[in-house]
Amino acid sequence: MTRPLDGITVVSLEHAIAAPFCTRQLADLGARVIKVERPGVGDFARAYDTRVKGESSHFVWTNRSKESLTLDLKNPQALAALMKLLEGADVLVQNLAPGAAARMGLSFDALHAKLPKLIVCDISGYGDNGPYRDKKAYDLLIQSEAGFLSVTGTPETPSKAGNSVADIAAGMYAYSNILSALLLRAKTGQGSHIDVSMLEALGEWMSFPMYYAYQGATPPVRAGASHASIYPYGPFPAGDGGTVMLGLQNEREWKTFCEQVMLQPTLTTDKRFASNSLRHQNRSALYDLIRQAFAGLGTEQVVQRLEDAGIANARMNDMAGLWAHPQLKARDRWREVGSPAGPIPALLPPGRNNAFEYRMDAVPKVGEHTESILRELGLSEADLTALRQAQAI
């Protein structure tokens, strides 16, 4: 079986989420990903928590199918080993502190002169120029700078996303940019420089609320789990204490909802609810009517009425519900991968392809592949001993 990125080698100076998520997806497609970590402790994301048999939930998610190489890049011999490794690499990814890679001679300009086919992808909070270039950038801070918090949460309380949405956005754009750079290199024979900023990645995803507030218009309101501008579209309680999410997209669905779900056809002629804008304007009154209509029904009964009427709906699952989701099981989306703590379940990457199977290999221990990689580069036992004694590996 051939995978799309078989034969491609990626070297990554990575930590946290954005770069590891990017390179894990390259590994999914068959790339050899060599993760360069600090000797001893490794990527600090390994210590974020201990929720997965003692391993970090973030780390096991973003680091399967990789090789771990520990190098203290302040050591000249270790840095020389990295440079030798790059001679056989196709892609270098890094999300170190701004300017750190350049100070080690790992900028695109410095490397391109020696390795013209090498693709270099730099991931940072704000990009490689501009007044915010050197500003520290963590996920929540970028959510704040990008306006995400201003449209998320309740009217009283701005809220962050429950996952690392800014990191994920940056990782996705780094991943797609690297794929395009590989295609470009196939045409030109030359590597290229990719500069991905978390602010710009999340800014792209904020385009709807930005345009909604075009030229100083009122931005979307923070509406909790409800849609900010379409109503009814959000969570509604059933009589048994459960919660059902439902969404209407047009006037035909509104009429059907009134007649077949709420069993109140007269609402279709109620002037307060004659259009989406008016339903949004009078959402409090409409919420009360829907709540009253559902009060005598259990969650399954509400869902069945919505299904029978062809109204989009969903149960509000928690994490246990996602682990046990029948659709994921029916589509055989779960696999088992190795980890330093033993086998753990892992979801297959999205997008089933009939031509190949995704790579689903183990999450590595810190430095698990250091000696084999360095021997592959031609380092002798004496070289390895010297690096060990200097605590550089």
N, C-alpha and C positions, 0 to 999 in steps of 0.2 A: 504493500500500500504506500502510495506517495501522498505526502501532505504538502500544502501550498508553500510552506517556508522550510521544507527540508533542505539542508545544506547551508542555511543562513545562520551566522553566528552573531549574537548580540552580547555585548559587554555592557553591564549597567552598574554605575555608581549610584545606588538608589537607597532610599529609606522612606519610611512612612507609607503613603498610599498611592499618590499619583503615578510616579515612575514604576513602582512594582506592579500596579494594576495594568499599566501599558505593556510591560514586558511579559507578564503572565499570559496576556492574550496572544502575544507573538509566540510564546512557547506552546500555547494551545494549538497553533497552526503548524507546529513542527520545528520552529527555530530552536537552536541551542542557545540558551540564555545563561550566561555566567554572571552571577550576582556577586559583586565585590562588597565585602562587609568588613567592619572593624574587627581585629582579632579579639577573641574573648567574648564580648557581649553581642557582637553582630549588629544588625539593623535594630535600632531602638524600638521599632514596632513589635519586635519579639516580646517586649515586656509591657505592652499596653494593657493586657489582662491575662488571665489564665483560664479562660472559659472552655477551652477545647482540650480536655484531658491534660490540663496544665499548660497548654500552648495558647498563644494569642489568637483571638478570633480574627482580627484584622490580618495577621501575618499568614495564617493558613489559607485564608481566602485569596490573597494576592501573590503567593509565592510557590505554588506547586510547579512541578516540572522544570525546576531550575537547578543549577549547580552553584554551590556556595564556595566562594574563594575568599579567604581572609587575607588582607594586606594592610599594613600600616603605610599609607602612601607618603608619610613624612620620612620614611626610610628610603634612601636613594636606591638600594637594591630592589626593594619592593616596587618602587615606582618604575624602575627599569623593567621589571617583570611584567608590569601592566602594559608598558609601551610595546614590549615584544608580543604580548597577547593581542594588542590592537592590530598588529601587522596581519593577523589572520582573521580579523573581524570584519563584518559588514556594517554593523551599526554600533555606535556608542550612545548610550542614554545616561543622562545625569540630572539629578535634582538636588545637588548640594547647595550650600548657601551661595548667594550671588557672588560671583567672582572667584570662588574657591577652585573650580576646575581650571579656569584660565591661569591662575597662579601656579598650577602644577604643570602647565604646558599642554593642557587638554582642551584649549579652545579650538573651534573649527578652523580658524585661520592658521594656527600653529600646526594642527594635524593634517590639514589638507595639502600642505606643501610636501609632506612626507608620504601621506596615504590618500591619494586623490580619489579613490573609490569609496572611502569611508563616509558613511552618513552619520552626522552628529545631531542628536536631539537634546536640547536643553529645556528643562521644565522648571519654571519658577513661578513665584506669586504674581509678579507684575511685568515680566519681560526683561530683556537685556538693555533697555535704555529708558529714559524718562525719569521724572522726579521721584517715582516710587520704586525704582529699580532695587535699591538696597533695603527696602522696608521688609521686616519680617512678615511672613504670610502663612498663617495656618488656616485650615479649612473654614472654621467659624468666622475668622476675620474677613476672608474673601466673601463669604455669604453676606456679611454685613456691608462691605464695600460695594458689592454688586447689586445692592438693593433687594436681595432675596428676602432678608428678614422683614423688610418694610411691607411685603405683600403676603407674608406667611405667619400664621398664628391667629389669634383672636383680636378683636378691636382693642382689647385692653393690654394684650401681651404679645409682642413680636416673638416668633419662635424660629429656631433653627430646624433644618431638615433632620430627620432621625438617622440618616446616614451621611457619609462624607461627600456631599453632592459636588462641591467645588473640586475636590481631589478627583472624583470620578469623572467629571467633565474634562478636566485637564488630561487625565489618563486616556480617555477615549480619543481626544483630538491628537494626542501624541501618537497613539496607536495608528489612527487612520493616516496621519501625516507620514509616518514611517513607511506604511504600505505604499503610499503614493510616491515617496522618495525612492523606494526600491524599483517601482515601475519606471520612474524617470531615469534612474541609473541604467536600466536595461536599454534605454534608447540613447542616452548620451555617453555612457561609460564613466560618468563622474558622480561622486558623492555630493551631497548638499547639506546645508545647515537648516535645522528646524528649531524655531524659537517659540515654545508654547507657554502662554501665561495662564494661570488659573483665573485671573480676573477676566481675560478675554474669552476663555472657555465658558465660564458661567455667564458672562455677559451675553453671549450668543443665546444661551438658554433663557435669558430674561427678555428676549426680544418682544414677546407678546405684551407683558406689562409695560415695557418701554413705549411701544407704539400706542398702547391703550392710553398712556399719559402724554401723548404727542403734543408738542407745543404748549406745555404747561397745563394740560387737561388733568382732571382729578384722576389719580392712579387707582388701580383696583383696591378694593377694601380687603382688609384681613378678615376672612370669613370662616376661620377654623377649617374643618374638613369639608365644608361646602364650597361649590364653585363661586368665584368672586363676581361673576357677571351673568351666569345662567341659573335660573331657578324654576322649579325645584331640581337640584342636582347636588346631592350630598347625603349625609346620614340621617335616618329617621328611626325613632324607637318603635319597637313592636310591643305588644301587650305583655309578653313574657320576659321582658327585660333585655332581649336581644336588640341588635342594631342592624338595619338594612341600608345599604347604599343604593340609591337609584338616581337616574339621570334622564332628563327630557331634552331633546335637541330641536324640536320644531312644534308647530301648532297642531299637526296631525297627532303627534304623540300626546300632547296636552289633552286633546279631546278624548283620546282612548283612555288615558290615565283617569280622567274624571268619571267616565262612563263605566269602565270595566274594573278599575282597581279601587277607587274611592266610592264607587256606586252613588255618585252625586252628579248626574249629568247637567244639573242646572248651573254648576260652576263654569261650564263652557261659555255661558252668556254673562257671567259676572264681570262687570266693567273693570273691577280692580285687577283682574287677571287676564285681560284681553290680549296681552302680548307679553313676550319675555321681559321687556323693559318694565312693564307694569307689575308683573309677577315678582321681579327683582325688587322693585320699589316697595311692594307690599308683602315682602317675604315673611315678616313676623306673623301677619294674619294668616297667610297660607300655611306656614309651618304648623300653627295651632290646628287648622282644619285637617291637615294630613295626620298629625299626631292623634287627634280624636278618632279619625277613621281607622287607624291601625291599633287603637287601644284594645279593642276586643279580639285581636288576632295574634296568634303566635308568629314567631319569625318565619317558620316554614310556610305558614299560610300566606303571609305577605309575599314571600318570594314566589310562591306558586301563582298567586294572582298576577304578579308582575310578569312572570314567565308566560302565562296564558295570554296576557295582553300584548306581549312582545315589547315590553318596556325594559330597557337595560338596567341590570341590577347586579349587586354583589354582596356577599356576606363580608362583614368587617373582621377579617382574620387577625389573629395575633401570630407570633412566631411559631408557636406549636401548630397552629392551623396551616402555616406555610410548609413546615416540615412534613406534615401529613397530607398535603393537598392531593386530592384524588386525580386531578388532571396531570400533575407532574408524574405521579405513579403510573397512570395509564399510558403516558408517552415515554416511559422508561428513561426519565431524565436523570436518575441518580446513579452515581458510580462510587467506588471506594478507592481512596488514594492513601498512600503511606504518609506518615509524618514522624517526627521524633518521638511522639507519644504513642505510635501505633496507628492502625487503620482508622480513617475518618470518612464520613460520607461527603460527597461533593457534587454539586450540580454540574451537568454538562454545560458548556458555553451555549448561549442562544444561537439559533440558526443551524438547523440540521441539514447536512450536506450528504447527498447519496454517494459522493465520490471518495470520501475519506472519513475516518474517525478522528475526533479530537485527541490530542495527547493528554493523558491524565496520569501523570507520574507523581512521585512523592514530593512532599514539602521537605527541603533539606535541613539537616542540622547545621549549626554554625561551623563553617570551615570544613564541611564534610568532604569536599572535593579538592581542597587546597593542594595537597601533595600530588595527586594524580594530574591536576592541571599544570602545576609547575614542572613536573617531570616531562609532561608532554611538550613543554616549551624548551626542554633541554637542560634544565637545571640539574646539577649533580647532587649526590647525597651530602657532600660538603657544603654546597650552596644552601641546601635546605636546613642543615644544621646551623649554619651561620645566621640564617633568617630566624630560626627558632630561638637561638640564644639572644638575638636582638629584640625578641618579642615582636617581630615584624610580620608574622603569619599566625 
